């Protein structure tokens, strides 16, 4: 599967970037595409090129992403920069409302499973790349990306539940 990723990840990424026009989102959706491909590898019958199959999965991932995004009305975590800005405490001095948002965000991050929480802290506070995070945790870069992406989805759901 690693070889499949190496051979096709750039194509899938470029395809997704052309759909969404955002590098960070395209990276996240590329990881989700390969995750889904791994889960459904037994369904691939070889009736098309692997790259065509992967792009079809990517298209479905993009459609699902848009459906989820249209339902989310609270804090947008579309890029790491937004999360990072929420967590930079020096920018929040004197701003009680923003400080409460940060505390709420930290509470929600703290509820994540240990590995996801660790990835979040390394990414946001440590400002490390996914490759560096993977090396620190003795995992792959892809694992770090997927873990971070899934964590963001869980946080979005938590914030969405708070609004109800």
C-alpha positions in Angstrom: 0.0 0.0 0.0 2.9 2.3 0.7 4.0 1.9 -2.9 0.5 2.7 -4.1 0.6 5.9 -2.0 4.0 6.9 -3.4 2.9 6.4 -7.0 -0.4 8.1 -6.8 -0.5 10.6 -3.9 0.7 13.6 -6.0 -2.0 12.9 -8.6 -4.8 12.6 -6.0 -3.5 15.7 -4.2 -3.4 17.8 -7.4 -6.9 16.6 -8.3 -8.3 17.5 -4.9 -6.5 20.8 -4.9 -8.1 21.6 -8.2 -11.5 20.9 -6.6 -11.0 22.9 -3.4 -8.3 25.4 -4.2 -6.8 25.0 -0.7 -3.5 23.2 0.0 -4.2 22.2 3.6 -7.7 20.9 2.8 -6.3 19.0 -0.2 -3.7 17.4 2.0 -6.2 16.3 4.5 -8.6 15.0 1.9 -5.7 13.1 0.2 -5.0 11.3 3.4 -8.7 10.5 3.9 -8.8 9.2 0.3 -6.0 6.7 0.9 -7.5 5.7 4.2 -10.8 4.9 2.4 -8.8 3.1 -0.3 -7.1 0.9 2.2 -10.5 0.1 3.8 -12.0 -0.8 0.5 -9.0 -2.3 -1.3 -10.8 -5.7 -1.5 -13.6 -4.0 -3.6 -11.1 -2.9 -6.4 -11.7 -5.3 -9.2 -9.1 -4.0 -11.6 -11.7 -2.8 -14.2 -10.0 0.6 -14.3 -6.6 2.1 -13.6 -5.8 2.4 -9.9 -5.4 6.1 -10.4 -8.9 6.4 -11.7 -10.3 4.4 -8.8 -8.4 6.6 -6.4 -9.7 9.8 -8.0 -13.2 8.5 -7.8 -12.7 7.9 -4.1 -11.2 11.4 -3.8 -14.2 12.9 -5.5 -16.5 11.1 -3.0 -14.3 12.3 -0.1 -14.6 15.9 -1.5 -18.4 15.6 -1.7 -18.6 14.2 1.9 -16.3 17.0 3.1 -18.6 19.7 1.5 -21.7 18.1 3.1 -20.1 18.1 6.5 -18.7 21.7 6.1 -22.1 23.0 5.1 -23.5 21.6 8.4 -20.8 23.1 10.6 -21.6 26.6 12.0 -19.2 27.1 14.8 -15.4 27.4 14.9 -13.9 26.6 11.5 -10.7 24.5 11.6 -10.2 24.5 7.9 -6.5 25.3 8.4 -4.0 24.7 11.1 -3.4 28.4 11.2 -6.9 29.1 12.6 -6.4 26.6 15.4 -2.9 28.0 16.1 -4.2 31.5 16.3 -6.8 30.4 18.9 -4.0 28.9 21.0 -1.5 31.7 21.0 -2.2 33.1 24.4 -0.1 36.3 24.1 -2.6 37.5 21.5 -5.5 36.9 23.9 -4.4 39.0 26.9 -7.3 41.0 28.1 -9.8 39.4 25.8 -12.0 37.3 28.1 -14.2 35.9 25.4 -11.3 34.7 23.3 -9.7 33.3 26.4 -12.8 31.3 27.3 -12.8 29.9 23.7 -9.2 28.8 24.2 -10.0 27.1 27.5 -13.0 25.4 25.9 -10.8 24.2 23.0 -8.2 22.9 25.4 -10.9 21.0 27.4 -12.1 19.4 24.2 -8.6 18.5 23.1 -7.9 17.0 26.5 -10.9 14.6 26.0 -9.3 13.2 22.8 -7.6 9.8 23.0 -3.9 10.0 24.1 -2.3 9.6 20.6 -4.6 12.2 19.0 -4.0 14.6 21.8 -0.3 14.2 21.5 -0.4 14.8 17.7 -2.5 18.0 18.3 0.0 19.4 20.9 3.0 18.6 18.7 1.4 20.1 15.6 -0.1 23.2 17.2 2.2 24.1 20.1 5.3 22.4 18.8 4.7 23.7 15.3 6.1 20.4 13.9 5.4 18.9 10.5 3.5 15.7 10.1 6.7 14.0 9.1 8.4 15.2 12.3 5.4 14.1 14.4 5.4 10.7 12.8 9.2 10.3 13.5 8.7 11.3 17.1 5.8 8.9 17.7 7.5 6.1 15.6 4.7 6.3 13.1 4.4 7.3 9.5 3.8 10.9 8.2 0.4 9.6 6.8 -0.6 8.3 10.2 0.1 11.7 11.8 -1.9 13.5 9.1 -4.9 11.1 9.4 -4.8 11.3 13.2 -4.8 15.1 13.2 -7.6 15.2 10.6 -9.8 12.8 12.5 -9.1 14.8 15.7 -10.2 17.9 14.0 -13.4 16.2 12.9 -14.1 15.1 16.5 -13.5 18.6 17.8 -15.9 20.0 15.2 -18.5 17.5 16.3 -18.0 18.5 19.9 -18.4 22.2 19.1 -21.4 21.4 17.0 -23.0 19.5 19.9 -22.3 22.5 22.2 -24.4 24.7 19.9 -27.4 22.4 20.1 
